[in-house]
Amino acid sequence: MRKLIVVLSTLPFLFISCDKEHDEEFPCIVVSMDQVPAIVKDTFVGKYPKITENNWYNKDNIGYNVSFQLNNIKTMASFKNDGTFIAEIV
């Protein structure tokens, strides 16, 4: 039950649409890794140490999404601006 509440509480953050739609699958602004805060990158590298190829997206300045291949499966992870991991979507 507790896990369900955590998952349900993160869903609104994950499905907030971005103002500028650049891509149907990831409608957020594409940013270079240099534009991603160090704390967000550090959290990503700590959670996914073997991932080197990725694409970053800014979610209307409320957080960041990153898309990448994990075990040959297209995956997306979401982070708050302070580096807090939100969720992983496969």
C-alpha positions, 0 to 999 in steps of 0.5 A, spaced: 500 500 500 505 504 501 509 503 495 502 504 491 501 511 494 508 513 493 507 511 485 501 515 485 504 521 488 509 521 483 505 521 477 502 528 476 510 530 476 511 525 470 505 527 466 506 535 467 506 537 459 511 542 457 510 548 454 514 547 448 513 541 444 519 538 440 518 531 440 511 527 441 515 522 446 519 527 450 515 534 449 520 537 453 526 542 451 532 538 449 538 540 453 545 539 453 548 535 459 552 541 460 545 545 462 543 539 467 545 541 474 551 537 477 547 534 483 542 531 478 547 528 473 551 525 480 544 522 482 543 519 475 550 517 475 550 514 482 543 510 480 545 508 473 553 508 473 554 504 466 549 508 462 553 513 457 549 515 452 543 519 454 538 525 452 536 530 457 530 534 457 528 540 462 521 539 464 519 547 464 524 548 470 521 544 475 526 538 473 529 533 468 528 527 464 533 523 461 532 517 456 537 512 455 537 504 453 537 500 459 538 492 457 536 494 450 530 497 453 528 504 452 528 507 459 526 514 462 528 517 469 525 523 472 529 527 477 527 534 481 532 540 480 535 538 487 537 531 484 532 527 488 530 521 483 522 521 482 521 515 477 523 510 472 519 509 466 520 503 461 
